[in-house]
C-alpha cells in the first residue's frame, strides 16, 4: 500500500522536496510513518508530538492508520504563510 506525503514549511526545506510516495507498513500510524521517513534526514523527532497531520483536507490524530492512496500532509509546529 502506498501513500503520498506532503511536506510543509521547514520539513519541505529540510527534506529538499515537497512530497514523496511512501510504502505503508502493516499497522503503521501517521506518526510512525512520519518518524520512519523524517528521522533519517532530521534525526530523532523530539518535537514529533507537535506535528499535525491532515489526510485529504481534514486533520487526523497521530494514531490514525492511513489507507492506500491517502494524501498525508505533515505540518510542523510552526508553519508560516
N, C-alpha and C positions, 0 to 999 in steps of 0.2 A: 504494500500500500504506500502510496506517495502523497505528499502534501507540498504546498508552496509556502515558504516562509518569506515574509516581508520584513525587512529591517528598516527601522526609523531612527532618525537623529544620530546620536553618537554610535549606535550599533551599525548603522549604514556606513559611517566613516571608518570605523574600526574593522569591519568585515570587508571593506572595499568592494561592496556590492549592495544593491538594493533589494535583491531577492535571491532565493535559492530553492531548488527542488530537493526534497529530502525523503528518504525512505523511513517509514514508521516501524518501530519495533513493537511487538505484541505487548499490550497493556501500558504503553508509554503515554504519559500525560504531556500537556503542552509545556509544563515546567521541565520535565525530564528531557524532552526533545530540545528545548532551549539550552539547557545545560550541556547536552551532548554536542550540539552544534557550535555554541559560542565559546565554551571553555578552552578548546584547543587554541583559539586565537586570542582570547581575552584573559585567560587564567580563571581561577575559581570565581564563581558568581556569588560573591559575598552579598551583593546587593540584589541578587536574583529574586528575593522575596518581594522586591519593589517593582519588578517587571509587571506590565499589564499585557494581557493577551486579548486579541479580538479574532473571532472567526467570522468570516463574511464581514458584516458591519456591526456585530454585537460583541460586547465584552463577555469573556468567559472566565471562570475561576482557574487557578493554576492546576487543579486536578482534572480539568476537562480532558477527556480522551478523544483526540481528533479522529476523523474518519477519512477514508480515501478521498482525495480531491479537495480537501479543505484548504482554504487560503488563510494562513495564520499570521496575523500582524504581531510582531514583538515590539512593544513600546517601552522604552527605558524610563527611569524615574523622572527625568527632566527632558521633555521634548518641546523644542521651540517651533514657532510657526513657519 
